[in-house]
Structure formats: C-alpha cells, structure tokens
C-alpha cells in the first residue's frame, strides 16, 4: 500500500510538472466579498520584523492535491500532529478519496499584504472551485483569509522555520479543525495537512488527510 501511494504521488506530480507550460486551469475570477478583512490593515512597529514574510510564495504555482481517508486512525498521542511528515500520507491503511489539479496565484501588494487566487479543478466532478483571499501581517502576527461560494475562514499562521509556515483553523460549533504546513523552496511548494470534522473523535488521529505539491510556473523562475 505504501508503495502504491508513492506511485500515486509521483505519477500525479510528474504529470502536472510536464503540464507546466500549458494554459492555466482557471475558468473564472475568484469570488470577491466586500468585507473589511480583505482590506490591507494599518501596519504597526510590531509588524516590521515580519516584512516580506510572504515573499517566498510570490508567483503562480501548479500542481496536484490528493485527499486521503484513514479508516483506522491511531491514538492521537501516538503521532506528532505539529510536525507532519510524508509517511503520514503514505502509510498502510489509507484510502485515496480524490485527486485534483490546482493553480495557486500569490500577488504581493506590500511587504505585509499578499492577495491570493486559488483555482482547484476536480476532474471527477468536472468543476473548478475558485477561492480568493490574502496572506496578511497584523498586530505582529500572520493570518490567511480565504473566501469562496461556500464559506469564508481565517487561519492563524505560525512561522516554523525559514522555509515552512503552518496554518490552523479551529471552530468549536460545529467542531472543525484544519491544520496544514507549507514548505516553500525556489521551485516547489509542498503541503501536508489534516482535518477533523464534526463527528470525529479528538482522542484519535485525523481521519482526513491531504497532500499537495506545486511547481512554480517556468516563466517566473
């Protein structure tokens, strides 16, 4: 099973890397809502240490996501859910739920504010979900705001190291937790994350996992 999951990941991302010169998969401009959080905040002295924290994201990235279900999760205490590794999404006992193409665009408006446009294409359903938002520095912290036709959420960000940022969304009622880490290099972004939904047991590891790898558009390297 582990070998088969590695094959899925390798085949998916090798294919999409070859498609890096093709037309974008976007079909529509992401929905924009006129909400205050979309506006760039007024920056303070405490924000200066975070200037250009999002610069590494800048550009257009194309890749694939896979979503995975763990039908028999281990106890939560047996895995490190704050430091995610690739073997968490390739271990035995996982079921592939979906595999979709994505194009993510980041455009900085200042050293503290970066607009986001996500286009996620689901071949099985033959539909594209467009999401708009921003990465922002505010009051000495970082946030990611995302909005589409289904919802609007704000994720709290943590800078783990020079190449990795962690994003967290938590909601009590109904229960929902979404956690993912993005590791950014010159040419790639790798995403590993998990999600707890309303009926999931929090004493167990997550049932829902996702993994993505994105290649920077050749014209922007």
Number of C-alpha atoms within 10 A of each C-alpha: 12 14 11 12 18 16 13 16 21 13 12 20 21 13 13 20 19 10 14 18 12 9 7 15 14 18 13 11 12 19 14 14 14 7 7 8 13 19 11 18 14 10 14 11 8 12 17 13 9 16 13 16 19 21 16 16 25 17 16 21 24 27 26 23 24 20 18 20 19 19 12 12 16 14 13 14 10 9 13 11 16 11 11 17 13 12 11 19 28 21 15 14 13 21 17 15 12 14 21 18 21 25 22 22 18 21 18 19 10 14 16 23 26 24 20 21 21 24 23 22 22 16 12 9 8 7 11 19 18 22 23 22 25 23 26 25 28 18 12 13 14 22 18 20 18 20 21 17 13 7 8 13 13 18 18 15 21 15 15 13 9 11 13 16 19 21 19 18 16 16 12 8 7 9 13 15 18 18 21 22 24 19 19 18 15 11 14 17 21 18 21 23 25 23 19 20 16 12 9 16 14 13 11 16 22 25 19 22 24 21 22 23 25 25 23 24 19 12 9 10 10
